[in-house]
Amino acid sequence: MNAPSISDRGPRRFGWPQRVFSQVLLMQLAIITGVTVLVTGLFLAPLSAQLDDEAMRRALAIAQSTAAQPGIAEDLRTTEASASGPVQSAAERIRRATGAEYVVVMDRRGVRWSHPETDRIGEVVSTDPGDALRGREVMEIDSGTLGRSARGKVPLRDPGDEVVGAVSVGIEYDSVRARLLGAIPGLLAYAGGALAVGALAAYLISRRLQRQTHDLAFSDISALLTEREAMLHSIREGVVALDGTGRIRLLNDEAQRLLGLGPEAAGRPLAEVLDGGRTADVLAGRVVGDDLLAVQGGRVLLANRMETDDGGAVVTLRDRTELEHLGRELDSTTGLIDALRAQDHEHANRLHTLLGLLELEMHEDAMEFVTEVVGVHRATAEQVTEKVQDPLLAALLVGKATVAAERGVSLRLAPGTLLPDRVVDPRGLVTVVGNLVDNATDAAAGSGDARIEVGLRAEGRTVVLRVRDSGPGVAPEQYASIFTEGWSTKDLPAHGKRGLGLALVRRLAERQGGSVTVAGADGGGAVFIVVLPEALAGPETADPATAPHPATTGDSR
């Protein structure tokens, strides 16, 4: 099915694109951009907290180093707070050496003894020094007289370990923010690179998707799927789709009917739902060719298989059962016409003979001649109906005997033949016997002393059929393949197909739980043996209305 062209999709609409390629690309770009922004934000948030913590720990370390300076605690106790005092000098020296914003030394009252702005010396600090004066170290981000800063506060102890004051060190918060802002360009560069790579990958994936979807819109794909489902389930031809591993992907209604499967077969391996045989071989591609014949559950199927690009295959199945029956009937009709034509000549010869005897006034010889001709045919019919009591089967054998005789083949019943009129499936048994007798007639025709022997006997409810011919026989290496669909040694008939008769015989036998075998016959030829369990109804279930009439069994008393 051709994809709809762009011109068939209606007028172009601006806004959200309609094609699968464009929609998928935009969605992928949006996802990639969102993930990149999210990851960048998640990275920046802990980075800011990490820089704050680093600045506070640095301020605390400077404060600890200042408090550990020898002499500061003593100078705090022995000198006055002034811009030129030793405490201010030591604090400024440390501030300049470490790059801190301020180093403030205070006494227990919170009065500054040092400050970068000397006019603030002697004033009480602007933030609460209580925790440090109580002997605890403090890290915080706070605002004071010099603005917002990262701070570290430690107690100042004299040689006797008594808290005599505190040291507060601040790191300018603008420098922390500057480090954070300085890291952002590099981070954005990495994020931009990742975004570009992701966008390129999204584009390549979308292009591949565009080729695989033939640049269709989602609405087109939905319409195609709807149309496909309607088409597959409405056509009267079976369709089976397989993937590269031999698993059934699709099975339409007709294929389910022809193969005898249910919807649950979809998704299962082919070998799991079909028993081994020619049908499974054809579907799996182990048998190649066009218009391949297969038999499944008594149905004659015509299969064609086409490979797909992904390693799978699509198999179409057509039901040829009725057509095959018509073909076989055509073959039978053709043979019957030939037999009737031959009989016409024979009857003409007999009439000429009878006319000559009458003209010669040899009336007794004429009566003997007519009695002999009629008696032979009547004896044959009476012999068949006496031993084969099923009307359909008896009629088949009488007709087949006549056709075989016209081809120079003698058909007779084997000694011990006896089949009661209790056949459960007469039509099925007629198909089995008819196919085997036809094949035997074809094999025996033209041979010296051409003959066919048919044996039918009942063993309880089991029917055993033996058909023996005087033909060339079957080679032992062909015993297995002779029952395969399509196997034949004959020329093609009018309907163009061979190799189904024995396959149907095997399927009918297996369907009833029986079997069919072939072997070489004594003196040459082949013998086919068919065993059909449960082919006869029990005596108590036989319908009296179907019992053979005395006239049909040859009992004229």
C-alpha positions as CSV (number, residue, x, y, z in Angstrom):
1,M,0.0,0.0,0.0
2,N,1.4,3.3,-1.0
3,A,1.8,6.0,1.7
4,P,-0.4,9.1,1.2
5,S,1.4,11.9,-0.5
6,I,2.0,15.2,1.3
7,S,-0.5,16.9,-1.0
8,D,-3.2,14.5,0.3
9,R,-2.8,15.6,3.9
10,G,-4.8,18.7,3.7
11,P,-3.7,22.4,3.9
12,R,-0.5,23.1,5.8
13,R,-1.1,24.2,9.4
14,F,1.3,26.2,11.5
15,G,2.0,25.4,15.0
16,W,2.6,21.9,16.3
17,P,4.0,19.8,13.4
18,Q,2.1,16.8,12.1
19,R,4.9,14.5,10.9
20,V,6.3,11.8,13.2
21,F,9.8,13.0,12.4
22,S,9.2,16.6,13.4
23,Q,7.2,15.8,16.5
24,V,9.7,13.3,17.8
25,L,12.6,15.7,17.2
26,L,10.9,18.5,19.0
27,M,10.0,16.3,22.0
28,Q,13.6,14.9,22.2
29,L,15.0,18.5,22.0
30,A,12.6,19.6,24.7
31,I,13.5,16.6,26.9
32,I,17.3,17.1,26.4
33,T,17.1,20.9,27.1
34,G,15.0,20.3,30.2
35,V,17.4,17.6,31.5
36,T,20.4,19.8,30.8
37,V,18.9,22.8,32.7
38,L,17.8,20.6,35.6
39,V,21.3,19.0,35.9
40,T,22.9,22.4,35.7
41,G,20.7,23.8,38.4
42,L,21.2,20.7,40.6
43,F,25.0,21.2,40.2
44,L,24.9,24.9,40.9
45,A,22.8,24.6,44.1
46,P,25.4,22.4,46.0
47,L,28.2,24.4,44.5
48,S,26.9,27.6,46.1
49,A,26.5,25.9,49.5
50,Q,30.0,24.4,49.1
51,L,31.6,27.7,48.4
52,D,29.8,29.3,51.4
53,D,31.0,26.4,53.7
54,E,34.5,26.8,52.3
55,A,34.6,30.6,53.0
56,M,33.2,30.1,56.6
57,R,35.8,27.4,57.3
58,R,38.6,29.7,56.0
59,A,37.4,32.5,58.2
60,L,37.3,30.1,61.2
61,A,40.8,28.9,60.5
62,I,42.1,32.5,60.4
63,A,40.3,33.3,63.6
64,Q,41.8,30.2,65.2
65,S,45.3,31.2,64.0
66,T,44.8,34.7,65.3
67,A,43.6,33.5,68.7
68,A,46.6,31.3,69.0
69,Q,49.1,34.2,68.4
70,P,51.2,34.6,71.6
71,G,50.8,37.9,73.3
72,I,47.4,39.0,71.9
73,A,45.5,37.8,75.0
74,E,48.1,39.5,77.3
75,D,48.0,42.8,75.2
76,L,44.2,42.7,75.5
77,R,44.5,42.7,79.3
78,T,47.4,45.2,79.7
79,T,46.8,47.8,77.0
80,E,44.1,50.2,75.9
81,A,42.0,49.8,72.8
82,S,43.5,52.2,70.3
83,A,44.3,52.5,66.5
84,S,48.0,52.3,67.4
85,G,47.8,49.6,70.0
86,P,49.6,46.2,69.6
87,V,46.3,44.3,69.2
88,Q,45.3,46.5,66.2
89,S,48.8,46.1,64.7
90,A,48.8,42.3,65.0
91,A,45.2,42.0,63.7
92,E,45.9,44.2,60.6
93,R,49.1,42.2,59.9
94,I,47.1,39.0,59.8
95,R,44.3,40.5,57.8
96,R,46.6,41.7,55.1
97,A,48.5,38.4,55.0
98,T,45.4,36.3,54.7
99,G,43.2,38.5,52.5
100,A,40.4,38.5,55.0
101,E,37.9,41.4,55.0
102,Y,38.4,42.0,58.7
103,V,40.0,40.6,61.8
104,V,38.3,41.9,64.9
105,V,39.6,41.2,68.4
106,M,37.1,42.0,71.2
107,D,37.1,41.8,75.0
108,R,34.5,40.1,77.1
109,R,32.3,43.1,76.9
110,G,32.2,42.9,73.1
111,V,34.3,46.0,72.6
112,R,36.5,46.1,69.5
113,W,40.3,46.3,70.0
114,S,40.9,46.0,66.3
115,H,39.0,46.9,63.1
116,P,39.9,47.8,59.4
117,E,38.1,51.1,60.1
118,T,40.1,52.5,63.0
119,D,37.3,54.9,64.1
120,R,35.2,51.9,65.1
121,I,37.8,50.7,67.6
122,G,36.4,51.0,71.1
123,E,32.8,50.4,70.0
124,V,30.7,47.3,70.7
125,V,30.5,44.9,67.9
126,S,27.3,44.9,65.7
127,T,26.6,41.2,66.0
128,D,26.1,39.0,69.1
129,P,29.5,37.5,70.3
130,G,27.8,35.6,73.1
131,D,28.6,32.1,71.8
132,A,32.3,32.8,71.2
133,L,32.6,34.5,74.6
134,R,31.0,31.4,76.2
135,G,33.8,29.3,74.7
136,R,32.2,28.0,71.5
137,E,33.4,28.3,67.9
138,V,30.9,29.8,65.4
139,M,30.6,29.7,61.6
140,E,27.9,31.8,59.9
141,I,26.9,34.0,57.0
142,D,25.8,37.3,58.4
143,S,25.7,41.1,57.8
144,G,27.6,43.6,59.8
145,T,29.1,47.1,59.6
146,L,31.1,46.0,56.5
147,G,28.2,44.3,54.8
148,R,27.5,40.6,54.3
149,S,30.4,38.2,54.9
150,A,31.3,34.6,55.8
151,R,32.3,34.7,59.4
152,G,34.2,32.6,61.9
153,K,34.3,33.4,65.6
154,V,36.5,31.7,68.3
155,P,37.1,32.4,72.0
156,L,40.4,34.1,73.0
157,R,42.0,32.4,76.0
158,D,44.9,33.5,78.2
159,P,47.7,31.1,79.3
160,G,45.4,29.9,82.1
161,D,42.8,28.8,79.5
162,E,40.4,31.5,80.7
163,V,38.3,33.2,78.1
164,V,39.3,36.9,78.0
165,G,37.7,37.8,74.7
166,A,37.0,36.6,71.2
167,V,38.3,36.9,67.7
168,S,35.9,37.4,64.7
169,V,37.2,37.1,61.1
170,G,35.1,37.8,58.1
171,I,35.6,36.9,54.4
172,E,33.9,39.2,51.9
173,Y,30.8,37.5,50.6
174,D,31.2,39.2,47.2
175,S,34.4,37.2,46.6
176,V,32.4,34.0,47.3
177,R,29.7,35.1,44.8
178,A,32.5,36.0,42.3
179,R,33.9,32.5,42.5
180,L,30.4,31.0,42.0
181,L,29.8,33.3,39.0
182,G,33.2,32.5,37.7
183,A,32.4,28.8,37.7
184,I,29.1,29.3,35.8
185,P,30.6,30.0,32.3
186,G,32.6,26.8,32.4
187,L,29.6,24.9,33.6
188,L,27.4,26.3,30.9
189,A,30.1,25.5,28.3
190,Y,30.0,21.8,29.4
191,A,26.2,21.9,29.5
192,G,26.0,23.5,26.0
193,G,28.4,20.8,24.7
194,A,26.2,18.1,26.2
195,L,23.1,19.8,24.8
196,A,24.7,20.0,21.3
197,V,25.7,16.3,21.4
198,G,22.2,15.3,22.6
199,A,20.5,17.5,19.9
200,L,22.7,15.9,17.2
201,A,21.8,12.4,18.5
202,A,18.1,13.3,18.6
203,Y,18.3,14.6,15.0
204,L,20.0,11.4,13.7
205,I,17.5,9.2,15.6
206,S,14.6,11.3,14.2
207,R,16.0,11.0,10.7
208,R,16.2,7.3,11.0
209,L,12.6,7.3,12.3
210,Q,11.6,9.5,9.3
211,R,13.0,6.9,6.8
212,Q,11.3,4.0,8.6
213,T,7.9,5.8,8.8
214,H,8.2,7.1,5.3
215,D,7.8,10.7,6.6
216,L,4.2,10.0,7.6
217,A,2.1,11.9,10.1
218,F,0.7,10.1,13.2
219,S,-2.8,10.4,11.7
220,D,-1.6,8.8,8.5
221,I,-0.1,5.9,10.4
222,S,-3.3,5.4,12.4
223,A,-5.4,5.4,9.2
224,L,-3.0,2.9,7.6
225,L,-3.2,0.6,10.6
226,T,-7.0,0.8,10.6
227,E,-7.2,0.1,6.9
228,R,-4.7,-2.8,7.2
229,E,-6.8,-4.4,10.0
230,A,-10.0,-4.1,8.0
231,M,-8.3,-5.5,4.9
232,L,-6.6,-8.4,6.6
233,H,-9.7,-9.6,8.3
234,S,-12.1,-9.1,5.4
235,I,-10.1,-10.8,2.6
236,R,-10.9,-14.5,1.9
237,E,-7.2,-15.4,1.8
238,G,-5.2,-16.5,4.7
239,V,-2.3,-14.2,5.7
240,V,0.5,-15.3,8.2
241,A,3.3,-12.8,9.1
242,L,6.4,-14.1,10.7
243,D,9.3,-12.3,12.3
244,G,13.0,-13.1,11.8
245,T,13.0,-15.7,14.6
246,G,10.0,-17.6,13.2
247,R,7.5,-16.2,15.7
248,I,4.0,-15.5,14.4
249,R,3.4,-11.7,14.3
250,L,0.0,-11.7,12.6
251,L,-2.7,-14.2,11.8
252,N,-5.9,-13.1,10.1
253,D,-9.3,-14.8,10.4
254,E,-9.0,-16.8,7.3
255,A,-5.5,-18.1,8.2
256,Q,-6.9,-19.2,11.6
257,R,-9.7,-21.1,9.8
258,L,-7.4,-22.8,7.3
259,L,-4.7,-23.8,9.7
260,G,-7.1,-24.7,12.6
261,L,-5.5,-22.2,14.9
262,G,-6.9,-19.6,17.4
263,P,-6.0,-16.0,18.0
264,E,-3.7,-17.1,20.9
265,A,-1.2,-18.4,18.2
266,A,-0.1,-14.9,17.5
267,G,3.2,-14.2,19.3
268,R,4.2,-17.9,19.6
269,P,6.9,-19.7,17.6
270,L,5.6,-21.4,14.4
271,A,7.1,-24.7,15.4
272,E,5.1,-24.6,18.6
273,V,1.7,-24.2,17.1
274,L,2.1,-26.4,14.0
275,D,3.3,-30.0,14.1
276,G,6.1,-30.9,11.8
277,G,5.1,-31.5,8.2
278,R,5.0,-29.9,4.8
279,T,2.7,-27.1,5.9
280,A,5.2,-26.0,8.6
281,D,8.1,-26.4,6.2
282,V,6.4,-24.2,3.6
283,L,5.5,-21.5,6.2
284,A,9.0,-21.5,7.6
285,G,10.6,-21.3,4.2
286,R,12.3,-24.7,4.3
287,V,10.5,-25.5,1.0
288,V,10.8,-22.8,-1.6
289,G,8.8,-22.1,-4.8
290,D,5.6,-20.5,-6.1
291,D,2.1,-21.9,-5.5
292,L,3.3,-24.6,-3.1
293,L,0.8,-27.2,-2.1
294,A,0.2,-28.3,1.5
295,V,-2.4,-30.3,3.3
296,Q,-3.6,-29.2,6.8
297,G,-6.4,-30.9,8.6
298,G,-7.9,-32.4,5.5
299,R,-7.7,-29.1,3.6
300,V,-5.6,-28.6,0.5
301,L,-3.8,-25.2,0.7
302,L,-1.9,-23.2,-1.9
303,A,0.9,-21.2,-0.2
304,N,3.2,-18.4,-1.4
305,R,5.9,-16.9,0.8
306,M,7.6,-13.5,0.5
307,E,10.6,-12.4,2.6
308,T,10.5,-9.0,4.3
309,D,13.3,-6.5,4.9
310,D,13.6,-7.3,8.7
311,G,14.3,-11.0,8.1
312,G,10.7,-12.1,8.5
313,A,8.2,-13.3,5.9
314,V,4.6,-13.0,4.9
315,V,2.8,-16.1,3.7
316,T,-0.5,-16.1,1.9
317,L,-2.8,-19.2,1.9
318,R,-5.6,-20.1,-0.5
319,D,-8.1,-22.9,0.0
320,R,-7.9,-25.3,-2.9
321,T,-9.8,-28.1,-1.3
322,E,-13.0,-27.7,-3.5
323,L,-10.9,-27.0,-6.6
324,E,-8.8,-30.1,-5.9
325,H,-11.9,-32.2,-5.5
326,L,-13.2,-30.8,-8.8
327,G,-9.9,-31.6,-10.4
328,R,-9.9,-35.2,-9.2
329,E,-13.6,-35.5,-10.3
330,L,-12.5,-34.2,-13.7
331,D,-9.8,-36.9,-13.8
332,S,-12.3,-39.5,-12.8
333,T,-14.8,-38.2,-15.4
334,T,-12.2,-38.3,-18.1
335,G,-11.3,-41.9,-17.2
336,L,-15.0,-42.8,-17.1
337,I,-15.5,-41.3,-20.5
338,D,-12.6,-43.3,-21.9
339,A,-14.0,-46.4,-20.3
340,L,-17.5,-45.7,-21.7
341,R,-16.0,-45.1,-25.1
342,A,-14.2,-48.5,-24.9
343,Q,-17.3,-50.1,-23.6
344,D,-19.2,-48.6,-26.5
345,H,-16.9,-50.4,-28.9
346,E,-17.1,-53.6,-26.9
347,H,-20.9,-53.5,-26.8
348,A,-21.0,-52.8,-30.5
349,N,-18.9,-55.9,-31.1
350,R,-21.1,-57.9,-28.8
351,L,-24.3,-56.7,-30.6
352,H,-22.7,-57.6,-34.0
353,T,-21.8,-61.0,-32.7
354,L,-25.4,-61.5,-31.4
355,L,-26.8,-60.2,-34.6
356,G,-24.7,-62.7,-36.6
357,L,-25.8,-65.6,-34.4
358,L,-29.4,-64.7,-34.9
359,E,-29.1,-64.3,-38.7
360,L,-27.4,-67.7,-38.8
361,E,-30.4,-69.0,-36.7
362,M,-28.0,-70.2,-34.0
363,H,-30.5,-69.3,-31.3
364,E,-29.2,-71.5,-28.6
365,D,-25.6,-70.2,-29.1
366,A,-27.0,-66.6,-29.0
367,M,-28.8,-67.3,-25.7
368,E,-25.6,-68.8,-24.1
369,F,-23.6,-65.8,-25.3
370,V,-26.1,-63.3,-23.7
371,T,-26.3,-65.3,-20.5
372,E,-22.5,-65.4,-20.2
373,V,-22.0,-61.7,-20.8
374,V,-24.7,-60.6,-18.3
375,G,-23.6,-63.3,-15.8
376,V,-20.0,-62.0,-15.6
377,H,-21.1,-58.5,-14.6
378,R,-23.8,-59.7,-12.2
379,A,-21.4,-62.1,-10.5
380,T,-18.9,-59.4,-10.0
381,A,-21.4,-57.0,-8.4
382,E,-22.9,-59.7,-6.2
383,Q,-19.5,-60.8,-5.0
384,V,-18.6,-57.2,-4.0
385,T,-21.9,-56.4,-2.3
386,E,-21.8,-59.7,-0.4
387,K,-18.4,-59.0,1.1
388,V,-18.5,-55.2,1.3
389,Q,-21.9,-54.4,2.9
390,D,-21.5,-50.6,3.0
391,P,-23.5,-49.3,0.0
392,L,-21.2,-46.4,-0.9
393,L,-18.0,-48.5,-0.7
394,A,-19.5,-51.4,-2.6
395,A,-20.7,-49.1,-5.4
396,L,-17.2,-47.5,-5.5
397,L,-15.5,-50.9,-5.9
398,V,-17.9,-52.0,-8.6
399,G,-17.3,-48.8,-10.6
400,K,-13.6,-49.0,-10.1
401,A,-13.6,-52.7,-11.2
402,T,-15.3,-51.7,-14.4
403,V,-12.9,-48.8,-15.1
404,A,-9.9,-50.9,-14.3
405,A,-11.1,-53.7,-16.6
406,E,-11.3,-51.3,-19.5
407,R,-7.7,-50.4,-18.8
408,G,-6.7,-54.0,-18.9
409,V,-6.4,-54.3,-15.1
410,S,-8.2,-57.0,-13.1
411,L,-9.6,-55.8,-9.8
412,R,-10.6,-58.5,-7.3
413,L,-11.3,-58.7,-3.6
414,A,-8.8,-60.5,-1.4
415,P,-9.8,-63.7,0.3
416,G,-11.2,-63.1,3.8
417,T,-12.6,-59.7,2.8
418,L,-15.7,-58.9,4.9
419,L,-16.8,-55.4,5.9
420,P,-20.1,-54.9,7.8
421,D,-22.4,-52.0,7.2
422,R,-21.3,-50.2,10.4
423,V,-18.9,-47.7,9.0
424,V,-18.8,-44.4,11.0
425,D,-17.5,-42.2,8.2
426,P,-18.3,-43.9,4.9
427,R,-17.3,-40.8,2.8
428,G,-13.9,-40.7,4.5
429,L,-13.3,-44.4,3.8
430,V,-14.5,-44.0,0.2
431,T,-11.8,-41.2,-0.2
432,V,-9.1,-43.5,1.2
433,V,-10.1,-46.5,-0.9
434,G,-10.7,-44.5,-4.1
435,N,-7.3,-42.8,-3.9
436,L,-5.4,-46.0,-3.3
437,V,-7.3,-47.9,-6.0
438,D,-6.7,-45.1,-8.5
439,N,-3.0,-45.1,-7.8
440,A,-2.9,-48.9,-8.0
441,T,-4.7,-48.8,-11.3
442,D,-2.2,-46.3,-12.7
443,A,0.7,-48.3,-11.5
444,A,-0.6,-51.7,-12.7
445,A,-1.8,-50.6,-16.1
446,G,0.4,-51.7,-18.9
447,S,2.2,-54.4,-16.9
448,G,2.0,-58.1,-17.6
449,D,-0.9,-59.8,-15.9
450,A,-2.1,-56.4,-14.5
451,R,-4.1,-56.9,-11.4
452,I,-5.2,-55.2,-8.2
453,E,-6.2,-56.9,-5.0
454,V,-8.3,-55.0,-2.4
455,G,-8.8,-56.5,1.1
456,L,-11.1,-55.1,3.7
457,R,-11.7,-56.7,7.1
458,A,-13.0,-55.7,10.5
459,E,-11.1,-56.4,13.7
460,G,-13.5,-55.3,16.4
461,R,-14.2,-51.7,15.6
462,T,-11.0,-51.3,13.6
463,V,-10.9,-51.5,9.7
464,V,-7.8,-52.8,8.0
465,L,-7.5,-52.0,4.3
466,R,-4.9,-53.6,2.0
467,V,-4.5,-52.6,-1.6
468,R,-2.0,-54.5,-3.6
469,D,-1.0,-54.0,-7.3
470,S,1.3,-55.6,-9.8
471,G,3.0,-52.4,-10.9
472,P,6.7,-51.6,-10.6
473,G,6.5,-51.0,-6.8
474,V,8.0,-48.3,-4.6
475,A,11.7,-48.0,-3.8
476,P,12.4,-48.5,-0.1
477,E,14.1,-45.1,0.1
478,Q,10.9,-43.5,-1.0
479,Y,8.6,-45.1,1.6
480,A,8.7,-42.0,3.8
481,S,8.5,-39.3,1.1
482,I,5.7,-41.0,-0.9
483,F,3.1,-39.6,1.5
484,T,4.4,-36.0,1.3
485,E,2.3,-33.4,-0.4
486,G,3.5,-32.7,-3.9
487,W,5.4,-36.0,-4.4
488,S,4.4,-37.8,-7.5
489,T,5.9,-39.8,-10.4
490,K,3.0,-39.1,-12.8
491,D,2.6,-36.4,-15.4
492,L,0.6,-33.3,-14.5
493,P,-3.2,-33.7,-14.9
494,A,-5.6,-31.2,-16.4
495,H,-5.8,-29.2,-13.2
496,G,-2.0,-28.9,-13.0
497,K,-1.3,-30.4,-9.6
498,R,-0.1,-33.9,-8.4
499,G,1.0,-35.5,-5.2
500,L,-2.1,-35.0,-3.0
501,G,-3.9,-38.4,-3.0
502,L,-1.6,-40.2,-0.7
503,A,-1.1,-37.2,1.5
504,L,-4.9,-37.0,1.9
505,V,-5.0,-40.7,2.7
506,R,-2.4,-40.2,5.4
507,R,-4.1,-37.2,6.9
508,L,-7.5,-39.0,7.0
509,A,-5.9,-42.0,8.6
510,E,-4.1,-39.9,11.2
511,R,-7.2,-37.9,11.9
512,Q,-8.9,-41.1,13.0
513,G,-5.9,-42.2,15.1
514,G,-4.7,-44.7,12.4
515,S,-1.8,-45.1,10.1
516,V,-0.9,-45.9,6.5
517,T,2.2,-47.8,5.4
518,V,3.7,-49.1,2.1
519,A,5.8,-52.1,1.5
520,G,6.9,-54.3,-1.4
521,A,4.6,-57.1,-2.4
522,D,5.6,-60.7,-3.0
523,G,6.1,-61.2,-6.7
524,G,6.5,-57.5,-7.4
525,G,4.4,-54.4,-7.0
526,A,3.5,-52.5,-3.9
527,V,1.0,-53.1,-1.0
528,F,-0.5,-50.2,1.0
529,I,-1.9,-51.0,4.4
530,V,-4.3,-48.6,6.2
531,V,-5.4,-49.1,9.8
532,L,-8.4,-47.1,11.0
533,P,-9.2,-47.6,14.7
534,E,-12.8,-46.8,15.7
535,A,-13.9,-46.8,12.1
536,L,-16.9,-49.1,12.8
537,A,-19.8,-48.4,15.1
538,G,-20.6,-51.0,17.8
539,P,-23.2,-53.6,16.9
540,E,-25.6,-52.0,19.4
541,T,-25.3,-48.6,17.8
542,A,-25.9,-49.7,14.2
543,D,-29.0,-48.2,12.7
544,P,-31.4,-51.0,11.5
545,A,-32.7,-48.7,8.8
546,T,-29.2,-48.6,7.2
547,A,-28.8,-52.4,7.1
548,P,-28.2,-53.7,3.6
549,H,-31.3,-54.9,1.7
550,P,-31.2,-58.5,0.5
551,A,-31.3,-57.3,-3.0
552,T,-28.1,-55.4,-2.6
553,T,-26.2,-58.2,-0.9
554,G,-26.9,-60.7,-3.6
555,D,-29.3,-62.8,-1.5
556,S,-32.1,-63.6,-4.0
557,R,-33.8,-66.2,-1.9
